[in-house]
Amino acid sequence: MRAERIRPGQVVISQAGRDAGQCYVVIAMQGESRAVLADGTRRRVQNPKLKNLKHLRLLADPDPELLRKIVSGERITDADIRRVLWVLVGKEGCR
């Protein structure tokens, strides 16, 4: 997956590693090949996961409220991330 396709605020699913099948929200990009991810429970905003873009699959476009916070520089909370992921848990089979 190319870096220009995955942007902060989007929901992705891990396809490789021991976290395969786990859904995350991209909270930032680190360079062109890594994403900074959080799920609001196991991986919180204060301790995000770095993951290679090759190991991620895009699930959903950015949530408008979350994207607004990212663009304006507001603080993103774990509750914001859990709210976005809660909707997708049943639809996409995230764990």
Secondary structure, 3 states (H helix, E strand, C coil): CCCCCCCCCCEEEECCCCCCCCEEEEEEEECCCEEEEECCCCCCCCCCEEEEHHHEEEEECCCHHHHHHHHHCCCCCHHHHHHHHHHHHHHHCCC
